[in-house]
Amino acid sequence: MTFGLAACKDSNDQAAAPAEPAPPAHGEAGHDHATDAAAQQMSGSVLETMNTAGYTYIKVKTDTEEIWAAAPEFPVKVGDKVVIPQGMAMPNYHSNTLNRDFDVVYFVSNVLVAGQDAPLNPGEAMGDAAAMGHQKPMTAPMDMDFSGLTKPENGYTVAEIYAQKDALATKEVAVRAKVVKFSPKIMKTNWIHLQDGSGEAGSNDLTITTSSEAAVGDTVLVKGILDLNQDFGYGYQYDLIIQDAKVTVE
């Protein structure tokens, strides 16, 4: 899913929430409509950053070029490693509040900043890049009830997977748990945090990637190969993770 900042002429610098998923229509300022094609995911180091009208602009040096991107205001500093998801390209963009012209700005719903494991855009249910943070336990919603969950046949609890991770590495495992966080379309896949009430902080939250979709609170049956010590770059490392998992919502 592509997210874009809505933009139109003579907006008087009134910031608006990112459109989802329609092309830009209202926003901070701008002269031209967004291009029809969405920019692909990019990554690099921040060279410059500034905040205005509720948005953060960052100049990023990628492997091939220097680009500008903007998202609802988020914490970032020069030198940070960032991943910019797919977004709308706004060519010949003029910011009234910055009084600055840009050849092109890529507007996105959020930006993934290395080392951060908290929502960059609080309240955004979709496209929350924080799902990829370091292997830190998520906090399940207070009203989430894990009672009644049973292990699948020949399966494991989340805590058992952690306890037996060395023996289970590279093998298929099955677990029944509840979705405590779902973040779609990050690095071309969906990221899900799972808990079943077992384990303690550090051994109670399991991250998976999948092409399937689920909602927070869903009970799911998950099957997939357990991988250890996976490094996705920019400081995002996982002691254990199930990639390309098969997910069945029950």
Accessible surface in RSA format (square Angstrom, percent):
REM  Atomic radii and reference values for relative SASA: ProtOr
REM  Chains: A
REM  Algorithm: Lee & Richards
REM  Probe-radius: 1.40
REM  Slices: 20
REM RES _ NUM      All-atoms   Total-Side   Main-Chain    Non-polar    All polar
REM                ABS   REL    ABS   REL    ABS   REL    ABS   REL    ABS   REL
RES MET A   1    93.58  48.5  56.26  37.2  37.32  88.9  70.82  60.2  22.76  30.2
RES THR A   2    28.11  20.0  24.61  24.9   3.50   8.3  10.94  14.7  17.17  26.0
RES PHE A   3    13.53   6.8  13.53   8.4   0.00   0.0  13.53   8.2   0.00   0.0
RES GLY A   4     0.99   1.2   0.00   N/A   0.99   1.2   0.00   0.0   0.99   2.2
RES LEU A   5     1.20   0.7   1.20   0.9   0.00   0.0   1.20   0.8   0.00   0.0
RES ALA A   6     7.11   6.5   7.11  11.0   0.00   0.0   7.11  10.0   0.00   0.0
RES ALA A   7     2.93   2.7   0.74   1.1   2.19   5.0   0.83   1.2   2.10   5.6
RES CYS A   8    40.70  30.8  34.02  37.9   6.69  15.7  24.02  60.9  16.68  18.0
RES LYS A   9   138.62  67.6 125.36  76.9  13.25  31.6  67.91  61.1  70.70  75.3
RES ASP A  10   132.39  92.7 104.88 104.4  27.51  65.0  34.75  81.8  97.64  97.4
RES SER A  11    16.67  14.1   4.41   5.9  12.26  28.2  11.66  24.8   5.01   7.0
RES ASN A  12   119.29  82.3 102.02  98.6  17.27  41.6  26.84  64.6  92.45  89.4
RES ASP A  13    39.94  28.0  30.20  30.1   9.74  23.0   8.86  20.9  31.08  31.0
RES GLN A  14   125.46  70.2 121.89  89.1   3.57   8.5  44.39  94.5  81.06  61.5
RES ALA A  15    51.27  47.1  18.70  28.9  32.57  74.1  18.82  26.5  32.45  86.0
RES ALA A  16    34.80  32.0  24.81  38.3   9.99  22.7  33.76  47.5   1.04   2.8
RES ALA A  17    82.02  75.4  59.09  91.2  22.93  52.2  65.50  92.2  16.52  43.8
RES PRO A  18    17.41  12.7   3.96   3.6  13.45  48.9   3.96   3.3  13.45  83.6
RES ALA A  19    20.25  18.6  10.80  16.7   9.44  21.5  20.25  28.5   0.00   0.0
RES GLU A  20    85.09  48.9  52.01  39.3  33.08  78.8  16.68  32.3  68.41  55.9
RES PRO A  21    79.03  57.6  69.79  63.6   9.24  33.6  69.79  57.6   9.24  57.4
RES ALA A  22    55.54  51.1  50.15  77.4   5.40  12.3  55.45  78.1   0.09   0.2
RES PRO A  23    87.78  64.0  83.80  76.4   3.98  14.5  83.80  69.2   3.98  24.7
RES PRO A  24    10.87   7.9   0.74   0.7  10.13  36.8   0.74   0.6  10.13  63.0
RES ALA A  25    52.08  47.9  42.89  66.2   9.19  20.9  47.44  66.8   4.63  12.3
RES HIS A  26   117.34  64.1 117.34  81.6   0.00   0.0  80.25  82.7  37.09  43.2
RES GLY A  27     2.05   2.5   0.00   N/A   2.05   2.5   0.00   0.0   2.05   4.6
RES GLU A  28     0.26   0.1   0.26   0.2   0.00   0.0   0.26   0.5   0.00   0.0
RES ALA A  29     1.32   1.2   0.64   1.0   0.68   1.5   1.32   1.9   0.00   0.0
RES GLY A  30     5.98   7.4   0.00   N/A   5.98   7.4   1.23   3.4   4.76  10.7
RES HIS A  31    98.76  54.0  92.11  64.0   6.65  17.0  71.72  73.9  27.04  31.5
RES ASP A  32    56.65  39.7  48.23  48.0   8.42  19.9  15.88  37.4  40.77  40.7
RES HIS A  33   142.40  77.8 131.69  91.5  10.70  27.4  96.41  99.4  45.99  53.5
RES ALA A  34    15.49  14.2   0.83   1.3  14.66  33.4   0.83   1.2  14.66  38.8
RES THR A  35    54.61  38.8  45.92  46.6   8.70  20.7  50.99  68.5   3.63   5.5
RES ASP A  36   151.16 105.9 118.28 117.7  32.89  77.8  43.08 101.4 108.08 107.8
RES ALA A  37    75.66  69.6  63.40  97.8  12.26  27.9  71.84 101.2   3.82  10.1
RES ALA A  38    30.88  28.4  14.75  22.8  16.13  36.7  14.98  21.1  15.90  42.1
RES ALA A  39    16.83  15.5   5.82   9.0  11.01  25.0  16.53  23.3   0.30   0.8
RES GLN A  40   109.22  61.1 104.06  76.0   5.16  12.3  59.92 127.5  49.30  37.4
RES GLN A  41    65.61  36.7  43.63  31.9  21.98  52.3  11.68  24.9  53.93  40.9
RES MET A  42    33.31  17.3  26.20  17.3   7.12  16.9  25.25  21.5   8.07  10.7
RES SER A  43    36.54  30.9  29.12  38.9   7.41  17.1   4.57   9.7  31.96  44.8
RES GLY A  44     6.82   8.4   0.00   N/A   6.82   8.4   6.82  18.7   0.00   0.0
RES SER A  45    27.32  23.1  26.96  36.0   0.35   0.8  18.41  39.2   8.91  12.5
RES VAL A  46     1.81   1.2   0.00   0.0   1.81   4.4   0.00   0.0   1.81   4.9
RES LEU A  47    72.16  40.2  53.39  38.2  18.76  47.2  54.18  38.1  17.97  48.4
RES GLU A  48    58.11  33.4  57.05  43.2   1.06   2.5  24.76  47.9  33.34  27.2
RES THR A  49    44.54  31.7  23.93  24.3  20.61  49.1  20.99  28.2  23.55  35.6
RES MET A  50    41.76  21.6  32.45  21.5   9.30  22.1  36.76  31.3   4.99   6.6
RES ASN A  51    85.22  58.8  56.63  54.7  28.59  68.8  17.15  41.3  68.07  65.8
RES THR A  52    19.05  13.6   9.69   9.8   9.36  22.3  12.29  16.5   6.76  10.2
RES ALA A  53    33.71  31.0   2.46   3.8  31.25  71.1  23.07  32.5  10.64  28.2
RES GLY A  54    42.36  52.2   0.00   N/A  42.36  52.2  26.36  72.3  16.00  35.8
RES TYR A  55     6.46   3.0   6.46   3.7   0.00   0.0   4.99   3.8   1.47   1.8
RES THR A  56     0.35   0.3   0.35   0.4   0.00   0.0   0.35   0.5   0.00   0.0
RES TYR A  57     0.42   0.2   0.42   0.2   0.00   0.0   0.00   0.0   0.42   0.5
RES ILE A  58     0.11   0.1   0.11   0.1   0.00   0.0   0.11   0.1   0.00   0.0
RES LYS A  59    54.47  26.6  54.47  33.4   0.00   0.0   8.80   7.9  45.67  48.6
RES VAL A  60     0.00   0.0   0.00   0.0   0.00   0.0   0.00   0.0   0.00   0.0
RES LYS A  61   110.11  53.7 105.06  64.5   5.06  12.0  65.91  59.3  44.21  47.1
RES THR A  62    17.38  12.4  10.34  10.5   7.03  16.8  11.33  15.2   6.05   9.1
RES ASP A  63   151.80 106.3 112.51 112.0  39.30  92.9  35.40  83.3 116.40 116.1
RES THR A  64   124.16  88.3  85.91  87.1  38.24  91.1  78.31 105.2  45.85  69.3
RES GLU A  65    87.91  50.5  75.40  57.0  12.51  29.8  30.27  58.6  57.64  47.1
RES GLU A  66    89.89  51.6  62.42  47.2  27.47  65.4  20.29  39.2  69.60  56.8
RES ILE A  67     6.96   4.0   3.49   2.6   3.47   8.4   6.96   5.0   0.00   0.0
RES TRP A  68    28.12  11.3  27.18  13.2   0.93   2.2  16.39   8.7  11.73  19.0
RES ALA A  69     0.00   0.0   0.00   0.0   0.00   0.0   0.00   0.0   0.00   0.0
RES ALA A  70     0.27   0.2   0.00   0.0   0.27   0.6   0.16   0.2   0.11   0.3
RES ALA A  71     0.18   0.2   0.00   0.0   0.18   0.4   0.18   0.3   0.00   0.0
RES PRO A  72    18.03  13.1  16.91  15.4   1.12   4.1  16.91  14.0   1.12   7.0
RES GLU A  73    94.37  54.2  76.00  57.5  18.37  43.7  22.50  43.5  71.88  58.7
RES PHE A  74     9.16   4.6   1.32   0.8   7.84  20.4   5.51   3.3   3.65  10.4
RES PRO A  75    87.37  63.7  75.99  69.3  11.37  41.3  86.79  71.7   0.58   3.6
RES VAL A  76    26.68  17.6   1.36   1.2  25.32  61.0   4.84   4.2  21.83  59.2
RES LYS A  77   137.35  67.0 135.81  83.3   1.54   3.7 100.40  90.4  36.95  39.4
RES VAL A  78    93.65  61.6  75.10  68.0  18.55  44.7  75.10  65.3  18.55  50.3
RES GLY A  79    47.59  58.7   0.00   N/A  47.59  58.7  31.00  85.1  16.60  37.2
RES ASP A  80    21.34  14.9  17.39  17.3   3.95   9.3   4.74  11.2  16.60  16.6
RES LYS A  81    95.70  46.7  93.09  57.1   2.62   6.2  52.64  47.4  43.07  45.9
RES VAL A  82     0.44   0.3   0.00   0.0   0.44   1.1   0.44   0.4   0.00   0.0
RES VAL A  83    11.79   7.8  11.74  10.6   0.04   0.1  11.74  10.2   0.04   0.1
RES ILE A  84     0.17   0.1   0.17   0.1   0.00   0.0   0.17   0.1   0.00   0.0
RES PRO A  85    27.03  19.7  25.81  23.5   1.21   4.4  26.21  21.6   0.82   5.1
RES GLN A  86    62.72  35.1  57.64  42.1   5.08  12.1  13.53  28.8  49.18  37.3
RES GLY A  87     0.41   0.5   0.00   N/A   0.41   0.5   0.06   0.2   0.35   0.8
RES MET A  88    16.46   8.5  16.46  10.9   0.00   0.0  16.46  14.0   0.00   0.0
RES ALA A  89    11.13  10.2  11.13  17.2   0.00   0.0  11.13  15.7   0.00   0.0
RES MET A  90     0.56   0.3   0.56   0.4   0.00   0.0   0.56   0.5   0.00   0.0
RES PRO A  91    34.22  24.9  33.83  30.8   0.39   1.4  33.83  27.9   0.39   2.5
RES ASN A  92    99.38  68.5  87.74  84.8  11.64  28.0  24.88  59.9  74.50  72.0
RES TYR A  93     1.15   0.5   0.50   0.3   0.66   1.7   1.05   0.8   0.10   0.1
RES HIS A  94    33.74  18.4  33.43  23.2   0.31   0.8  18.90  19.5  14.85  17.3
RES SER A  95     0.00   0.0   0.00   0.0   0.00   0.0   0.00   0.0   0.00   0.0
RES ASN A  96    64.14  44.2  46.51  44.9  17.63  42.4  13.43  32.3  50.71  49.0
RES THR A  97    58.24  41.4  22.47  22.8  35.78  85.3  29.13  39.1  29.12  44.0
RES LEU A  98    45.29  25.2  22.39  16.0  22.89  57.6  25.68  18.0  19.61  52.8
RES ASN A  99   123.88  85.4 103.95 100.5  19.93  48.0  23.10  55.6 100.78  97.4
RES ARG A 100    85.30  35.8  80.42  41.0   4.88  11.6  30.26  41.4  55.04  33.4
RES ASP A 101   110.36  77.3  87.28  86.9  23.08  54.6  33.88  79.7  76.48  76.3
RES PHE A 102     8.67   4.3   2.08   1.3   6.60  17.2   7.07   4.3   1.60   4.6
RES ASP A 103   129.67  90.8 116.58 116.0  13.08  30.9  33.60  79.1  96.07  95.8
RES VAL A 104    41.84  27.5  39.03  35.3   2.80   6.8  39.03  33.9   2.80   7.6
RES VAL A 105     0.00   0.0   0.00   0.0   0.00   0.0   0.00   0.0   0.00   0.0
RES TYR A 106    33.55  15.7  33.55  19.1   0.00   0.0   2.87   2.2  30.68  37.8
RES PHE A 107     0.05   0.0   0.05   0.0   0.00   0.0   0.05   0.0   0.00   0.0
RES VAL A 108     0.96   0.6   0.27   0.2   0.68   1.6   0.27   0.2   0.68   1.9
RES SER A 109     2.50   2.1   2.02   2.7   0.48   1.1   0.11   0.2   2.38   3.3
RES ASN A 110     3.71   2.6   2.58   2.5   1.13   2.7   1.88   4.5   1.83   1.8
RES VAL A 111     0.11   0.1   0.11   0.1   0.00   0.0   0.11   0.1   0.00   0.0
RES LEU A 112     3.90   2.2   3.74   2.7   0.16   0.4   3.74   2.6   0.16   0.4
RES VAL A 113     2.15   1.4   1.83   1.7   0.32   0.8   1.83   1.6   0.32   0.9
RES ALA A 114    29.70  27.3  13.80  21.3  15.89  36.2  13.86  19.5  15.83  41.9
RES GLY A 115    37.25  45.9   0.00   N/A  37.25  45.9  18.59  51.0  18.66  41.8
RES GLN A 116    47.70  26.7  42.59  31.1   5.12  12.2  28.94  61.6  18.77  14.2
RES ASP A 117    37.62  26.4   9.80   9.8  27.82  65.8   4.88  11.5  32.74  32.6
RES ALA A 118    57.75  53.1  55.41  85.5   2.34   5.3  57.18  80.5   0.58   1.5
RES PRO A 119    69.44  50.6  56.59  51.6  12.85  46.7  56.59  46.7  12.85  79.8
RES LEU A 120     8.63   4.8   4.83   3.5   3.81   9.6   5.41   3.8   3.23   8.7
RES ASN A 121    23.15  16.0  19.59  18.9   3.57   8.6   1.59   3.8  21.56  20.8
RES PRO A 122   108.72  79.2  88.29  80.5  20.43  74.3  89.96  74.3  18.76 116.6
RES GLY A 123    84.05 103.6   0.00   N/A  84.05 103.6  44.38 121.8  39.66  88.8
RES GLU A 124    41.25  23.7  29.81  22.6  11.44  27.2   7.74  15.0  33.51  27.4
RES ALA A 125    80.63  74.1  58.88  90.9  21.76  49.5  69.53  97.9  11.11  29.4
RES MET A 126    58.78  30.4  58.27  38.6   0.51   1.2  36.26  30.8  22.52  29.8
RES GLY A 127    10.03  12.4   0.00   N/A  10.03  12.4   8.25  22.6   1.78   4.0
RES ASP A 128    10.46   7.3   9.89   9.8   0.57   1.3   4.27  10.1   6.19   6.2
RES ALA A 129     4.94   4.5   4.52   7.0   0.42   1.0   4.52   6.4   0.42   1.1
RES ALA A 130     3.48   3.2   1.91   3.0   1.57   3.6   3.11   4.4   0.37   1.0
RES ALA A 131     0.91   0.8   0.12   0.2   0.79   1.8   0.12   0.2   0.79   2.1
RES MET A 132     1.93   1.0   1.93   1.3   0.00   0.0   1.93   1.6   0.00   0.0
RES GLY A 133     1.70   2.1   0.00   N/A   1.70   2.1   0.14   0.4   1.57   3.5
RES HIS A 134    58.48  32.0  56.18  39.0   2.30   5.9  35.36  36.4  23.12  26.9
RES GLN A 135    42.59  23.8  17.13  12.5  25.47  60.6  15.57  33.1  27.02  20.5
RES LYS A 136    98.65  48.1  96.49  59.2   2.16   5.1  59.67  53.7  38.98  41.5
RES PRO A 137    58.18  42.4  38.50  35.1  19.68  71.5  39.90  32.9  18.28 113.6
RES MET A 138    40.99  21.2  33.23  22.0   7.76  18.5  30.18  25.7  10.81  14.3
RES THR A 139   124.03  88.2 101.00 102.4  23.04  54.9  70.07  94.1  53.96  81.6
RES ALA A 140    20.56  18.9   9.87  15.2  10.69  24.3   9.87  13.9  10.69  28.3
RES PRO A 141    52.30  38.1  36.62  33.4  15.68  57.0  48.86  40.3   3.45  21.4
RES MET A 142   198.29 102.7 158.07 104.6  40.22  95.8 124.59 105.9  73.70  97.6
RES ASP A 143   133.29  93.4  99.83  99.4  33.46  79.1  52.96 124.6  80.34  80.1
RES MET A 144    29.64  15.4   7.35   4.9  22.29  53.1  13.77  11.7  15.88  21.0
RES ASP A 145    82.66  57.9  76.09  75.7   6.57  15.5  33.92  79.8  48.73  48.6
RES PHE A 146    45.71  22.9  36.14  22.4   9.56  24.9  36.43  22.1   9.28  26.6
RES SER A 147    86.86  73.4  57.81  77.2  29.05  66.9  54.07 115.1  32.79  45.9
RES GLY A 148    74.82  92.3   0.00   N/A  74.82  92.3  42.38 116.3  32.44  72.7
RES LEU A 149    40.40  22.5  13.98  10.0  26.42  66.4  14.85  10.4  25.55  68.7
RES THR A 150    89.66  63.8  82.06  83.2   7.60  18.1  70.41  94.6  19.25  29.1
RES LYS A 151   105.80  51.6  80.63  49.5  25.17  59.9  49.81  44.8  55.99  59.6
RES PRO A 152    12.72   9.3   5.79   5.3   6.93  25.2   8.96   7.4   3.75  23.3
RES GLU A 153   158.77  91.2 127.50  96.5  31.27  74.5  55.72 107.8 103.05  84.1
RES ASN A 154   136.55  94.2 101.37  98.0  35.19  84.7  39.03  93.9  97.52  94.3
RES GLY A 155     9.88  12.2   0.00   N/A   9.88  12.2   0.00   0.0   9.88  22.1
RES TYR A 156    50.42  23.5  49.70  28.3   0.72   1.9  18.12  13.6  32.31  39.8
RES THR A 157    31.21  22.2  30.40  30.8   0.82   1.9  29.59  39.7   1.62   2.4
RES VAL A 158     0.01   0.0   0.01   0.0   0.00   0.0   0.01   0.0   0.00   0.0
RES ALA A 159    25.58  23.5  22.63  34.9   2.94   6.7  22.99  32.4   2.58   6.8
RES GLU A 160    51.72  29.7  51.30  38.8   0.42   1.0  21.00  40.6  30.73  25.1
RES ILE A 161     0.00   0.0   0.00   0.0   0.00   0.0   0.00   0.0   0.00   0.0
RES TYR A 162    28.88  13.5  21.25  12.1   7.64  19.9  19.16  14.4   9.73  12.0
RES ALA A 163    89.21  82.0  45.31  69.9  43.90  99.9  57.86  81.5  31.35  83.0
RES GLN A 164    76.12  42.6  70.33  51.4   5.79  13.8  27.29  58.1  48.83  37.0
RES LYS A 165    67.78  33.1  67.78  41.6   0.00   0.0  32.36  29.1  35.42  37.7
RES ASP A 166   115.67  81.0  95.43  95.0  20.24  47.9  37.85  89.1  77.82  77.6
RES ALA A 167    66.27  60.9  50.15  77.4  16.12  36.7  61.66  86.8   4.61  12.2
RES LEU A 168    11.98   6.7  11.98   8.6   0.00   0.0  11.98   8.4   0.00   0.0
RES ALA A 169    22.05  20.3  15.79  24.4   6.26  14.2  15.79  22.2   6.26  16.6
RES THR A 170   107.96  76.8  89.86  91.1  18.10  43.1  68.20  91.6  39.75  60.1
RES LYS A 171   118.20  57.7 114.25  70.1   3.95   9.4  71.89  64.7  46.31  49.3
RES GLU A 172   107.82  61.9  81.50  61.7  26.32  62.7  21.23  41.1  86.60  70.7
RES VAL A 173     2.40   1.6   0.00   0.0   2.40   5.8   2.40   2.1   0.00   0.0
RES ALA A 174    10.79   9.9   9.69  15.0   1.10   2.5   9.69  13.6   1.10   2.9
RES VAL A 175     0.04   0.0   0.04   0.0   0.01   0.0   0.04   0.0   0.01   0.0
RES ARG A 176    48.39  20.3  42.90  21.9   5.49  13.1   8.69  11.9  39.70  24.1
RES ALA A 177     0.10   0.1   0.00   0.0   0.10   0.2   0.00   0.0   0.10   0.3
RES LYS A 178    36.31  17.7  36.31  22.3   0.00   0.0   6.78   6.1  29.53  31.5
RES VAL A 179     0.00   0.0   0.00   0.0   0.00   0.0   0.00   0.0   0.00   0.0
RES VAL A 180    11.04   7.3   0.04   0.0  11.00  26.5   0.04   0.0  11.00  29.8
RES LYS A 181    28.83  14.1  28.48  17.5   0.35   0.8   8.73   7.9  20.10  21.4
RES PHE A 182    27.61  13.8  19.60  12.1   8.02  20.9  19.60  11.9   8.02  22.9
RES SER A 183     0.05   0.0   0.05   0.1   0.00   0.0   0.00   0.0   0.05   0.1
RES PRO A 184     6.03   4.4   4.82   4.4   1.21   4.4   4.82   4.0   1.21   7.5
RES LYS A 185   104.92  51.2  90.55  55.6  14.37  34.2  43.87  39.5  61.05  65.0
RES ILE A 186    10.50   6.0   9.97   7.4   0.53   1.3  10.50   7.6   0.00   0.0
RES MET A 187    68.59  35.5  51.99  34.4  16.60  39.5  51.27  43.6  17.32  22.9
RES LYS A 188   180.48  88.0 142.78  87.6  37.70  89.8  94.68  85.2  85.80  91.4
RES THR A 189    28.81  20.5  24.38  24.7   4.43  10.6  24.94  33.5   3.86   5.8
RES ASN A 190     1.53   1.1   1.38   1.3   0.15   0.4   0.01   0.0   1.52   1.5
RES TRP A 191     2.26   0.9   2.16   1.0   0.10   0.2   2.16   1.2   0.10   0.2
RES ILE A 192     0.09   0.1   0.09   0.1   0.00   0.0   0.09   0.1   0.00   0.0
RES HIS A 193     6.30   3.4   6.30   4.4   0.00   0.0   6.01   6.2   0.29   0.3
RES LEU A 194     0.01   0.0   0.01   0.0   0.00   0.0   0.01   0.0   0.00   0.0
RES GLN A 195     8.65   4.8   8.65   6.3   0.00   0.0   0.51   1.1   8.14   6.2
RES ASP A 196    18.59  13.0   6.69   6.7  11.90  28.1   3.90   9.2  14.69  14.6
RES GLY A 197    53.15  65.5   0.00   N/A  53.15  65.5  21.21  58.2  31.94  71.5
RES SER A 198    27.97  23.6  19.38  25.9   8.59  19.8  27.29  58.1   0.68   1.0
RES GLY A 199    36.96  45.6   0.00   N/A  36.96  45.6  10.07  27.6  26.89  60.2
RES GLU A 200   140.10  80.4 134.29 101.6   5.81  13.8  53.02 102.6  87.08  71.1
RES ALA A 201    88.67  81.5  57.97  89.5  30.69  69.8  58.73  82.7  29.94  79.3
RES GLY A 202    47.36  58.4   0.00   N/A  47.36  58.4  31.53  86.5  15.83  35.4
RES SER A 203    33.19  28.0  33.19  44.3   0.00   0.0  20.95  44.6  12.24  17.2
RES ASN A 204    30.29  20.9  30.21  29.2   0.08   0.2   3.08   7.4  27.21  26.3
RES ASP A 205     2.61   1.8   1.98   2.0   0.63   1.5   1.80   4.2   0.81   0.8
RES LEU A 206     0.00   0.0   0.00   0.0   0.00   0.0   0.00   0.0   0.00   0.0
RES THR A 207     0.43   0.3   0.43   0.4   0.00   0.0   0.00   0.0   0.43   0.6
RES ILE A 208     0.03   0.0   0.03   0.0   0.00   0.0   0.03   0.0   0.00   0.0
RES THR A 209     6.19   4.4   6.19   6.3   0.00   0.0   2.58   3.5   3.62   5.5
RES THR A 210     0.23   0.2   0.09   0.1   0.14   0.3   0.14   0.2   0.09   0.1
RES SER A 211   107.41  90.8  79.71 106.4  27.70  63.8  51.54 109.7  55.87  78.3
RES SER A 212    36.92  31.2  28.25  37.7   8.66  20.0  16.60  35.3  20.32  28.5
RES GLU A 213   117.25  67.3  99.64  75.4  17.61  41.9  30.04  58.1  87.21  71.2
RES ALA A 214    12.20  11.2   0.00   0.0  12.20  27.7   7.56  10.7   4.64  12.3
RES ALA A 215    56.75  52.2  52.09  80.4   4.67  10.6  56.31  79.3   0.44   1.2
RES VAL A 216    80.03  52.7  55.35  50.1  24.68  59.5  55.35  48.1  24.68  66.9
RES GLY A 217    34.36  42.4   0.00   N/A  34.36  42.4  19.93  54.7  14.43  32.3
RES ASP A 218    40.02  28.0  35.76  35.6   4.26  10.1   4.26  10.0  35.77  35.7
RES THR A 219    30.69  21.8  27.21  27.6   3.48   8.3  15.09  20.3  15.60  23.6
RES VAL A 220     0.07   0.0   0.07   0.1   0.00   0.0   0.07   0.1   0.00   0.0
RES LEU A 221    33.83  18.8  32.67  23.4   1.16   2.9  32.67  22.9   1.16   3.1
RES VAL A 222     0.00   0.0   0.00   0.0   0.00   0.0   0.00   0.0   0.00   0.0
RES LYS A 223    87.71  42.8  87.30  53.6   0.41   1.0  31.41  28.3  56.30  60.0
RES GLY A 224     7.65   9.4   0.00   N/A   7.65   9.4   7.65  21.0   0.00   0.0
RES ILE A 225    79.43  45.2  78.06  58.2   1.37   3.3  78.06  56.2   1.37   3.7
RES LEU A 226     0.00   0.0   0.00   0.0   0.00   0.0   0.00   0.0   0.00   0.0
RES ASP A 227    33.22  23.3  31.49  31.3   1.73   4.1   3.93   9.3  29.28  29.2
RES LEU A 228    37.88  21.1  24.46  17.5  13.42  33.7  24.46  17.2  13.42  36.1
RES ASN A 229   120.08  82.8  94.35  91.2  25.73  62.0  33.88  81.5  86.20  83.3
RES GLN A 230    54.50  30.5  52.81  38.6   1.69   4.0   1.85   3.9  52.64  39.9
RES ASP A 231    93.03  65.2  59.57  59.3  33.45  79.1  27.42  64.5  65.61  65.4
RES PHE A 232    49.49  24.8  26.91  16.7  22.58  58.8  34.14  20.7  15.35  43.9
RES GLY A 233    29.74  36.7   0.00   N/A  29.74  36.7  28.01  76.9   1.73   3.9
RES TYR A 234    74.48  34.8  55.62  31.6  18.86  49.1  43.76  32.9  30.72  37.9
RES GLY A 235    33.27  41.0   0.00   N/A  33.27  41.0  24.96  68.5   8.30  18.6
RES TYR A 236     1.42   0.7   1.42   0.8   0.00   0.0   1.42   1.1   0.00   0.0
RES GLN A 237    97.60  54.6  94.44  69.0   3.16   7.5  19.64  41.8  77.95  59.1
RES TYR A 238     2.45   1.1   0.98   0.6   1.47   3.8   1.87   1.4   0.58   0.7
RES ASP A 239    75.94  53.2  74.34  74.0   1.59   3.8   5.42  12.8  70.51  70.3
RES LEU A 240     0.35   0.2   0.35   0.2   0.00   0.0   0.35   0.2   0.00   0.0
RES ILE A 241     0.00   0.0   0.00   0.0   0.00   0.0   0.00   0.0   0.00   0.0
RES ILE A 242     0.00   0.0   0.00   0.0   0.00   0.0   0.00   0.0   0.00   0.0
RES GLN A 243    50.39  28.2  42.41  31.0   7.97  19.0   7.99  17.0  42.39  32.2
RES ASP A 244   121.89  85.4 100.00  99.5  21.89  51.8  32.31  76.0  89.58  89.3
RES ALA A 245     6.86   6.3   0.00   0.0   6.86  15.6   0.00   0.0   6.86  18.2
RES LYS A 246   151.96  74.1 145.52  89.3   6.43  15.3  96.77  87.1  55.19  58.8
RES VAL A 247    19.85  13.1   0.08   0.1  19.77  47.6   0.11   0.1  19.74  53.5
RES THR A 248    77.97  55.5  74.56  75.6   3.42   8.1  47.67  64.0  30.30  45.8
RES VAL A 249    72.75  47.9  47.63  43.1  25.13  60.5  47.63  41.4  25.13  68.1
RES GLU A 250   103.24  59.3  44.45  33.6  58.79 140.0  61.37 118.7  41.87  34.2
END  Absolute sums over single chains surface
CHAIN  1 A    11598.9       8856.4       2742.5       5992.7       5606.2
END  Absolute sums over all chains
TOTAL         11598.9       8856.4       2742.5       5992.7       5606.2
